[in-house]
């Protein structure tokens, strides 16, 4: 499908088993106030996040999630 990286909000001891690291290590910020260790990224293509920095954007429907 051509995806080069994945972002997840998940358990900090489960996702690292599959190569996920805290997104902040790559300069990617969560749009939600969550601990850094639960918002993670995984590069499916090595170096795909090299020139990408900033805050992840979600569709408006996520704004009402508590």
N, C-alpha and C positions, 0 to 999 in steps of 0.2 A: 504494500500500500504506500510505500515511500516515506513512512514516518522515520524521523531521525532521532527523536528523543521522546521521553514520556515523563509526565509529572503526576505524582500521587500525593494524596493526603492519607497517611496510614500509619500503622504500628511501627515504631522505630527499631524493633528487633526482628520483624518479619521481612520487610522489603529489602533491607541491605543484603539478604541472602541471594537476591536476584540482581545485585549490582547497583541498587539505588543508594544515593548519598543525599545528605541534607542539601536542598536546593541553594541555600545561601552560599555554599562552597563554590558554586558556579556563578554567583551573582544574580540568582533568580529569587525574587521575593514572593511570599505568599500574599494574596489579597485579603486574607483573614488573619485575625490576631491569634496565632497558634505558635507553640514552641517550634523553634527551628528544626528540631530533630524529627518532627512528624510531617513536614512538607518536603518531599524528596523528588529528585530527578534521576533519570537513567539515560545515558547517551546510547542509543541503538547504533549510531554511527559515530565512531571515535572522533572527538573534536567538534561535534555538531553544535555545541553550546559555546564554543570559543568566542564568538563575536556577538553573543546574545546576552543582554543584561536587562534587568528591570523587574517589574511586577507582573505576575500572571493575571490575565483577564478571563473572567468567566461570564457566561451569558447572564442576562438580567434575572432569569428565574432563580439563580443561586442566591440572590440578594435577600430572599425571604426565608432562607434556610437558617434555622437556629441551632 
